[in-house]
Amino acid sequence: MINEPRTYRHSPIQLGFVILVFGVFGVGLLTIVNSTDYLFLIPLAVFFGIIFITMLYSMTTKTTISDNEISTQTVLGTKSLTWSEINRVSGRGNAIKLHNSDGDVTVAPNQQLPGYEEIVEWVGIKRPDLFTPQEYSEMTKSWINGILLPFLGLIVIGFGAFLIFQLNTTDSFFPILIFFMIGIVILVTSFSAPQSLTIDGKSLLVKYLFNQKTILADEIKFVELKHQSTRNGKVYFIMLNLISKKTVRISGLNPSLPIVYLTLKNWHRKNIASDNSTGRL
């Protein structure tokens, strides 16, 4: 039950800071560039203008949730759906999109909003029937995350090795080392992350690139949606917290992270409840 409508938005201070930074940057460019170089500023101004408009659009969006409906508001207008009107969900990456039965109205909360995890939780609470293991029994990585990222890691390492043989000097050792470290981080992340999840009754089959393991529902203490803040925004991931105090980190799976999260949470809750009802702990 949501007693009062809840609105999720960026603070005016954040918006003002973005405007101030871009304003100072623009004035600074105009003061240091000679009049003969203004032609050079045109593509640069277009580039940063696009970034500024994109950030401004993102930071002026808001999502409001009440006991009856969910709505999103942007500079282009407002879209709303009552919880009963939602017919299906979709999404890519960290996003979730809610559709009505006709498909002419969609509500998609901005994933960079403060409290986005709470918005996802409310969607799962209000419409748990949209996230069933029967519909999402298998969740896999996209080809970008499953193939392209390891390939990119190998390219970065290979480029570092190429520089070593070409330069044949220790003067540039540190920059070359950075290439190797970036490549290794990409490879380790790709190899250690689950490539797919398959729900089979009370079992969850977790497949990696070179091995797999089965986790039972009663071996999981709880499932949570978390994020890390980076220079490019928030990076979301799912954490399976096991009773053994080990964790399994999940990201980059289709159809989208919120859908995977809510499906896993419903699957875990249902099977734990059934175990408790039969006397199991």
C-alpha contacts under 8 A as a table, 3 or more apart, distances in Angstrom:
res1	aa1	res2	aa2	distance
1	M	67	D	6.21
2	I	5	P	6.77
2	I	66	S	5.94
2	I	67	D	4.97
3	N	66	S	7.76
3	N	67	D	7.16
4	E	66	S	6.61
4	E	67	D	7.89
5	P	64	T	6.58
5	P	65	I	5.52
5	P	66	S	4.31
5	P	67	D	7.27
6	R	64	T	5.46
6	R	65	I	5.19
6	R	66	S	6.38
7	T	62	K	6.85
7	T	63	T	5.65
7	T	64	T	4.23
7	T	65	I	6.47
8	Y	62	K	5.54
8	Y	63	T	5.21
8	Y	64	T	6.28
8	Y	113	L	6.58
8	Y	114	P	6.41
8	Y	115	G	6.53
8	Y	116	Y	7.84
9	R	59	M	7.55
9	R	60	T	7.40
9	R	61	T	6.56
9	R	62	K	4.61
9	R	63	T	6.78
9	R	113	L	5.92
9	R	114	P	6.47
10	H	14	Q	6.66
10	H	15	L	7.23
10	H	59	M	5.83
10	H	60	T	7.06
10	H	61	T	7.84
10	H	62	K	7.57
10	H	113	L	6.37
10	H	114	P	6.53
11	S	14	Q	5.44
11	S	15	L	6.69
12	P	15	L	5.04
12	P	16	G	6.01
13	I	16	G	5.06
13	I	17	F	6.08
14	Q	17	F	5.06
14	Q	18	V	6.35
15	L	18	V	5.26
15	L	19	I	6.37
15	L	56	L	7.44
15	L	59	M	6.45
15	L	60	T	7.79
16	G	19	I	5.15
16	G	20	L	6.06
17	F	20	L	5.02
17	F	21	V	6.11
18	V	21	V	5.22
18	V	22	F	6.28
19	I	22	F	5.38
19	I	23	G	5.95
20	L	23	G	5.00
20	L	24	V	6.05
21	V	24	V	5.27
21	V	25	F	6.08
22	F	25	F	4.97
22	F	26	G	6.04
22	F	52	F	7.29
23	G	26	G	5.17
23	G	27	V	6.22
24	V	27	V	5.23
24	V	28	G	5.95
25	F	28	G	5.08
25	F	29	L	6.28
26	G	29	L	5.27
26	G	30	L	6.46
27	V	30	L	5.19
27	V	31	T	6.34
28	G	31	T	5.27
28	G	32	I	6.37
29	L	32	I	5.45
29	L	33	V	6.00
30	L	33	V	5.62
31	T	34	N	7.87
33	V	37	D	6.19
33	V	38	Y	7.14
34	N	37	D	5.35
34	N	38	Y	7.02
35	S	38	Y	5.55
36	T	39	L	7.26
37	D	40	F	5.35
37	D	41	L	6.88
38	Y	41	L	4.98
38	Y	42	I	6.86
39	L	42	I	5.57
40	F	43	P	6.67
40	F	44	L	7.14
41	L	44	L	5.04
41	L	45	A	5.75
42	I	45	A	5.13
42	I	46	V	6.22
43	P	46	V	5.03
43	P	47	F	6.14
44	L	47	F	5.11
44	L	48	F	6.26
45	A	48	F	5.29
45	A	49	G	5.69
46	V	49	G	4.92
46	V	50	I	6.18
47	F	50	I	5.38
47	F	51	I	6.54
48	F	51	I	4.94
48	F	52	F	6.01
49	G	52	F	5.02
49	G	53	I	6.11
50	I	53	I	5.21
50	I	54	T	6.07
51	I	54	T	5.14
51	I	55	M	6.13
52	F	55	M	5.17
52	F	56	L	5.95
53	I	56	L	4.97
53	I	57	Y	5.99
54	T	57	Y	5.16
54	T	58	S	6.18
55	M	58	S	5.05
55	M	59	M	5.99
56	L	59	M	5.20
56	L	60	T	6.15
57	Y	60	T	5.45
57	Y	61	T	6.60
57	Y	74	T	7.16
57	Y	75	V	7.01
58	S	61	T	5.58
58	S	110	N	7.31
58	S	112	Q	7.86
59	M	113	L	7.90
60	T	74	T	6.42
60	T	75	V	7.18
61	T	72	T	7.22
61	T	73	Q	5.57
61	T	74	T	4.62
61	T	75	V	7.34
61	T	110	N	7.12
62	K	72	T	5.76
62	K	73	Q	5.35
62	K	74	T	6.86
62	K	109	P	7.61
62	K	110	N	7.52
62	K	113	L	7.45
63	T	70	I	7.30
63	T	71	S	5.69
63	T	72	T	4.41
63	T	73	Q	6.36
63	T	109	P	6.06
63	T	110	N	7.74
64	T	70	I	5.82
64	T	71	S	5.29
64	T	72	T	6.39
65	I	68	N	7.97
65	I	69	E	6.11
65	I	70	I	4.57
65	I	71	S	6.58
65	I	119	I	7.79
66	S	69	E	5.39
66	S	70	I	6.37
68	N	82	T	5.57
68	N	83	W	6.12
69	E	80	S	6.86
69	E	81	L	5.55
69	E	82	T	3.89
69	E	83	W	5.26
70	I	80	S	5.74
70	I	81	L	5.66
70	I	82	T	6.31
70	I	83	W	7.07
70	I	107	V	7.70
71	S	78	T	6.88
71	S	79	K	5.45
71	S	80	S	4.06
71	S	81	L	6.40
71	S	107	V	6.60
72	T	78	T	5.68
72	T	79	K	5.44
72	T	80	S	6.56
72	T	107	V	6.31
72	T	108	A	7.00
72	T	109	P	6.24
73	Q	76	L	7.73
73	Q	77	G	5.78
73	Q	78	T	4.29
73	Q	79	K	6.51
74	T	77	G	5.37
74	T	78	T	6.37
79	K	105	V	7.23
79	K	106	T	7.18
79	K	107	V	6.13
80	S	105	V	7.86
80	S	106	T	7.93
80	S	107	V	6.56
81	L	85	E	6.01
81	L	86	I	6.69
81	L	100	N	7.41
81	L	105	V	7.69
81	L	106	T	7.82
81	L	107	V	7.10
82	T	85	E	5.21
82	T	86	I	6.93
83	W	86	I	5.67
83	W	126	K	6.74
83	W	127	R	7.07
84	S	87	N	7.83
85	E	100	N	5.51
85	E	101	S	7.10
86	I	89	V	7.87
86	I	98	L	6.26
86	I	99	H	5.55
86	I	100	N	4.66
86	I	101	S	6.90
87	N	98	L	7.69
87	N	99	H	5.84
87	N	100	N	4.92
87	N	101	S	4.99
88	R	98	L	6.29
88	R	99	H	5.44
88	R	100	N	6.89
88	R	101	S	7.51
88	R	130	L	6.53
89	V	96	I	6.91
89	V	97	K	5.60
89	V	98	L	4.76
89	V	99	H	5.99
89	V	130	L	7.11
89	V	259	I	8.00
90	S	96	I	5.89
90	S	97	K	5.17
90	S	98	L	6.70
90	S	99	H	7.90
90	S	255	P	7.06
90	S	256	S	7.50
90	S	259	I	7.79
91	G	94	N	7.49
91	G	95	A	5.21
91	G	96	I	4.50
91	G	97	K	5.52
91	G	255	P	6.18
91	G	256	S	5.19
91	G	259	I	7.71
92	R	95	A	5.53
92	R	96	I	7.12
92	R	254	N	7.02
92	R	255	P	6.09
92	R	256	S	4.69
92	R	257	L	7.67
93	G	252	G	6.40
93	G	253	L	7.62
93	G	254	N	7.45
93	G	255	P	7.74
93	G	256	S	5.01
93	G	257	L	6.12
94	N	111	Q	6.72
94	N	236	Y	6.67
94	N	256	S	5.83
94	N	257	L	5.09
94	N	258	P	6.37
95	A	108	A	7.43
95	A	109	P	7.65
95	A	110	N	7.54
95	A	111	Q	6.00
95	A	256	S	6.48
95	A	257	L	7.23
95	A	258	P	6.87
96	I	108	A	6.01
96	I	109	P	7.13
96	I	256	S	7.00
96	I	258	P	6.32
96	I	259	I	7.16
97	K	106	T	6.49
97	K	107	V	5.72
97	K	108	A	4.42
97	K	109	P	7.36
98	L	106	T	5.37
98	L	107	V	5.09
98	L	108	A	6.28
99	H	102	D	7.98
99	H	103	G	5.71
99	H	104	D	7.73
99	H	105	V	6.08
99	H	106	T	4.64
99	H	107	V	6.77
100	N	103	G	5.27
100	N	104	D	6.99
100	N	105	V	5.87
100	N	106	T	6.67
102	D	105	V	7.57
103	G	106	T	7.05
109	P	113	L	7.90
109	P	116	Y	7.75
109	P	119	I	7.89
110	N	113	L	5.67
110	N	116	Y	7.55
111	Q	116	Y	5.84
112	Q	116	Y	6.88
112	Q	233	G	6.79
112	Q	234	K	6.36
113	L	116	Y	5.43
115	G	118	E	5.21
115	G	119	I	6.53
116	Y	119	I	5.00
116	Y	120	V	6.37
117	E	120	V	5.15
117	E	121	E	6.26
117	E	225	L	6.57
117	E	226	K	7.40
118	E	121	E	4.90
118	E	122	W	6.26
119	I	122	W	5.20
119	I	123	V	6.38
120	V	123	V	5.16
120	V	124	G	6.39
120	V	258	P	6.55
121	E	124	G	5.13
121	E	125	I	6.18
121	E	262	L	7.75
122	W	125	I	4.89
122	W	126	K	5.97
123	V	126	K	5.28
123	V	127	R	5.90
123	V	128	P	7.62
124	G	127	R	5.31
124	G	128	P	4.89
124	G	130	L	7.99
124	G	131	F	7.58
124	G	262	L	6.05
125	I	128	P	5.77
127	R	130	L	5.91
127	R	131	F	7.94
128	P	131	F	5.66
128	P	132	T	7.50
128	P	262	L	7.84
128	P	266	N	7.23
129	D	132	T	6.17
131	F	135	E	7.30
131	F	136	Y	7.27
131	F	259	I	6.71
131	F	262	L	6.10
131	F	263	T	4.74
131	F	266	N	7.17
132	T	135	E	5.52
132	T	136	Y	6.33
132	T	263	T	5.69
132	T	266	N	7.00
132	T	267	W	7.28
133	P	136	Y	4.94
133	P	137	S	4.84
133	P	199	I	6.64
133	P	263	T	6.05
133	P	264	L	7.62
133	P	266	N	7.90
133	P	267	W	6.26
134	Q	137	S	5.48
136	Y	139	M	6.65
136	Y	260	V	7.81
136	Y	263	T	7.07
137	S	197	L	7.96
137	S	198	T	5.65
137	S	199	I	4.95
137	S	200	D	7.29
138	E	196	S	7.19
138	E	197	L	5.68
138	E	198	T	4.44
138	E	199	I	6.39
139	M	196	S	5.51
139	M	197	L	5.15
139	M	198	T	6.49
139	M	253	L	6.09
139	M	254	N	5.60
139	M	255	P	6.91
139	M	260	V	7.22
140	T	195	Q	5.96
140	T	196	S	4.11
140	T	197	L	6.39
140	T	253	L	5.13
140	T	254	N	5.45
140	T	255	P	7.92
141	K	144	I	7.96
141	K	145	N	6.14
141	K	146	G	5.71
141	K	195	Q	5.37
141	K	196	S	6.06
141	K	252	G	5.82
141	K	253	L	4.30
141	K	254	N	5.78
142	S	145	N	5.49
142	S	146	G	5.96
142	S	252	G	7.16
142	S	253	L	6.54
142	S	254	N	6.38
143	W	146	G	4.89
143	W	147	I	5.34
143	W	148	L	6.63
144	I	147	I	5.73
144	I	148	L	4.76
144	I	149	L	6.44
145	N	148	L	5.98
145	N	149	L	5.45
145	N	150	P	7.96
145	N	190	S	7.47
145	N	252	G	6.52
146	G	149	L	6.62
146	G	150	P	7.28
146	G	190	S	7.17
146	G	195	Q	6.71
147	I	150	P	5.78
147	I	151	F	6.29
148	L	151	F	5.06
148	L	152	L	6.00
149	L	152	L	4.96
149	L	153	G	6.24
149	L	186	I	6.77
149	L	187	L	7.53
149	L	190	S	6.74
150	P	153	G	5.01
150	P	154	L	6.38
150	P	186	I	6.60
150	P	187	L	5.31
150	P	190	S	5.96
150	P	191	F	7.85
151	F	154	L	5.17
151	F	155	I	6.28
152	L	155	I	5.03
152	L	156	V	6.25
152	L	183	G	7.56
152	L	186	I	7.71
153	G	156	V	5.22
153	G	157	I	6.32
153	G	182	I	7.45
153	G	183	G	4.24
153	G	184	I	6.60
153	G	185	V	7.81
153	G	186	I	5.19
153	G	187	L	5.44
154	L	157	I	5.15
154	L	158	G	5.95
154	L	183	G	6.39
154	L	187	L	7.47
155	I	158	G	4.98
155	I	159	F	6.03
155	I	183	G	7.64
156	V	159	F	5.11
156	V	160	G	6.35
156	V	179	F	6.07
156	V	180	F	6.91
156	V	182	I	7.30
156	V	183	G	5.15
157	I	160	G	5.09
157	I	161	A	6.34
157	I	179	F	6.28
157	I	180	F	5.03
157	I	182	I	7.92
157	I	183	G	5.13
157	I	184	I	7.30
158	G	161	A	5.05
158	G	162	F	6.14
159	F	162	F	4.97
159	F	163	L	6.29
159	F	179	F	7.59
160	G	163	L	5.19
160	G	164	I	6.47
160	G	176	I	5.39
160	G	177	L	7.43
160	G	179	F	5.50
160	G	180	F	6.01
161	A	164	I	5.14
161	A	165	F	6.58
161	A	176	I	7.99
162	F	165	F	5.40
162	F	166	Q	6.16
163	L	166	Q	5.04
163	L	167	L	5.79
163	L	168	N	7.96
163	L	176	I	7.02
164	I	167	L	5.53
164	I	168	N	5.65
164	I	169	T	7.40
164	I	176	I	7.29
165	F	168	N	5.37
167	L	172	S	7.94
169	T	172	S	6.73
169	T	173	F	7.51
170	T	173	F	4.99
171	D	174	F	7.91
172	S	175	P	5.75
172	S	176	I	6.40
173	F	176	I	5.23
173	F	177	L	6.04
174	F	177	L	4.97
174	F	178	I	6.38
175	P	178	I	5.14
175	P	179	F	6.72
176	I	179	F	5.19
176	I	180	F	6.61
177	L	180	F	5.10
177	L	181	M	6.19
178	I	181	M	5.06
178	I	182	I	6.12
179	F	182	I	5.26
179	F	183	G	6.19
180	F	183	G	5.13
180	F	184	I	6.05
181	M	184	I	5.12
181	M	185	V	6.09
182	I	185	V	5.19
182	I	186	I	6.29
183	G	186	I	5.18
183	G	187	L	6.26
184	I	187	L	5.07
184	I	188	V	6.00
185	V	188	V	5.20
185	V	189	T	6.00
186	I	189	T	5.23
186	I	190	S	6.13
187	L	190	S	5.08
187	L	191	F	6.05
188	V	191	F	5.19
188	V	192	S	5.89
189	T	192	S	5.38
189	T	193	A	6.03
190	S	193	A	5.59
191	F	194	P	7.95
191	F	208	Y	6.97
191	F	209	L	5.94
191	F	210	F	7.91
192	S	208	Y	6.94
192	S	209	L	7.88
193	A	208	Y	6.60
193	A	249	R	7.04
193	A	250	I	6.56
193	A	251	S	7.43
194	P	197	L	7.39
194	P	206	V	6.27
194	P	207	K	5.61
194	P	208	Y	4.72
194	P	209	L	7.58
194	P	249	R	7.89
194	P	250	I	6.33
194	P	251	S	7.84
195	Q	206	V	7.65
195	Q	207	K	5.59
195	Q	208	Y	5.10
195	Q	209	L	6.54
195	Q	253	L	7.52
196	S	206	V	6.12
196	S	207	K	5.30
196	S	208	Y	7.18
196	S	253	L	7.08
197	L	204	L	6.68
197	L	205	L	5.64
197	L	206	V	4.91
197	L	207	K	6.45
198	T	204	L	5.71
198	T	205	L	4.99
198	T	206	V	6.75
199	I	202	K	7.46
199	I	203	S	6.02
199	I	204	L	4.75
199	I	205	L	6.43
200	D	203	S	5.18
200	D	204	L	6.25
200	D	205	L	7.62
201	G	204	L	8.00
202	K	216	L	5.86
202	K	217	A	5.53
202	K	271	N	6.33
203	S	214	T	6.44
203	S	215	I	5.79
203	S	216	L	4.58
203	S	217	A	6.19
204	L	214	T	5.57
204	L	215	I	5.10
204	L	216	L	6.13
204	L	217	A	7.32
205	L	212	Q	7.11
205	L	213	K	5.91
205	L	214	T	4.50
205	L	215	I	6.43
206	V	212	Q	5.54
206	V	213	K	5.36
206	V	214	T	6.07
206	V	215	I	7.48
207	K	211	N	6.26
207	K	212	Q	4.24
207	K	213	K	6.59
208	Y	211	N	5.21
208	Y	212	Q	5.53
215	I	219	E	6.58
215	I	220	I	7.72
216	L	219	E	5.28
216	L	220	I	7.12
217	A	220	I	5.57
217	A	267	W	7.94
217	A	268	H	5.57
217	A	271	N	6.36
217	A	272	I	6.72
218	D	221	K	7.33
218	D	268	H	7.91
218	D	271	N	7.62
218	D	272	I	6.18
218	D	281	L	7.81
219	E	242	L	5.78
219	E	243	I	5.64
219	E	244	S	7.62
220	I	223	V	7.51
220	I	240	L	6.66
220	I	241	N	5.90
220	I	242	L	4.23
220	I	243	I	5.64
220	I	268	H	7.71
221	K	240	L	7.78
221	K	241	N	5.56
221	K	242	L	5.05
221	K	243	I	5.06
222	F	240	L	6.43
222	F	241	N	5.50
222	F	242	L	7.16
222	F	265	K	7.99
222	F	268	H	7.89
223	V	238	I	7.25
223	V	239	M	5.95
223	V	240	L	4.90
223	V	241	N	6.21
223	V	261	Y	7.75
223	V	264	L	7.40
223	V	265	K	5.96
223	V	268	H	7.89
224	E	238	I	5.88
224	E	239	M	5.41
224	E	240	L	6.79
224	E	241	N	7.95
224	E	261	Y	7.59
224	E	265	K	8.00
225	L	236	Y	7.16
225	L	237	F	6.05
225	L	238	I	4.75
225	L	239	M	6.41
225	L	261	Y	6.84
226	K	236	Y	5.70
226	K	237	F	5.53
226	K	238	I	6.17
226	K	239	M	7.16
227	H	234	K	6.11
227	H	235	V	5.27
227	H	236	Y	4.12
227	H	237	F	5.98
228	Q	234	K	5.60
228	Q	235	V	5.15
228	Q	236	Y	6.48
229	S	232	N	8.00
229	S	233	G	5.83
229	S	234	K	4.53
229	S	235	V	6.29
230	T	233	G	5.15
230	T	234	K	5.91
230	T	235	V	7.04
236	Y	251	S	7.36
236	Y	257	L	7.77
237	F	249	R	6.77
237	F	250	I	5.75
237	F	251	S	4.97
237	F	257	L	7.18
238	I	249	R	5.78
238	I	250	I	4.93
238	I	251	S	6.35
238	I	257	L	7.53
238	I	261	Y	6.41
239	M	247	T	6.52
239	M	248	V	5.72
239	M	249	R	4.75
239	M	250	I	6.30
240	L	247	T	5.47
240	L	248	V	4.97
240	L	249	R	6.45
240	L	250	I	7.90
241	N	245	K	6.60
241	N	246	K	6.36
241	N	247	T	4.76
241	N	248	V	6.79
242	L	245	K	5.28
242	L	246	K	5.37
242	L	247	T	5.82
242	L	248	V	7.93
243	I	246	K	7.31
250	I	253	L	7.63
251	S	257	L	6.67
252	G	256	S	7.47
252	G	257	L	6.81
253	L	256	S	6.12
253	L	257	L	6.32
253	L	260	V	7.37
254	N	257	L	7.06
254	N	260	V	7.45
255	P	259	I	6.72
255	P	260	V	7.08
256	S	259	I	5.43
256	S	260	V	6.18
257	L	260	V	5.07
257	L	261	Y	5.97
258	P	261	Y	4.98
258	P	262	L	6.10
259	I	262	L	5.30
259	I	263	T	6.04
260	V	263	T	5.19
260	V	264	L	6.13
261	Y	264	L	5.22
261	Y	265	K	6.08
262	L	265	K	4.99
262	L	266	N	6.07
263	T	266	N	5.22
263	T	267	W	6.08
264	L	267	W	5.02
264	L	268	H	6.00
265	K	268	H	5.14
265	K	269	R	6.03
266	N	269	R	5.12
266	N	270	K	5.98
267	W	270	K	5.31
267	W	271	N	6.27
268	H	271	N	5.39
268	H	272	I	6.03
269	R	272	I	5.25
269	R	273	A	6.01
270	K	273	A	5.18
270	K	274	S	6.22
271	N	274	S	5.00
271	N	275	D	6.13
272	I	275	D	5.07
272	I	276	N	6.17
273	A	276	N	5.10
273	A	277	S	6.15
274	S	277	S	5.07
274	S	278	T	6.45
275	D	278	T	5.28
275	D	279	G	6.36
275	D	280	R	4.95
275	D	281	L	6.76
276	N	279	G	5.02
276	N	280	R	5.07
276	N	281	L	5.93
277	S	280	R	7.37
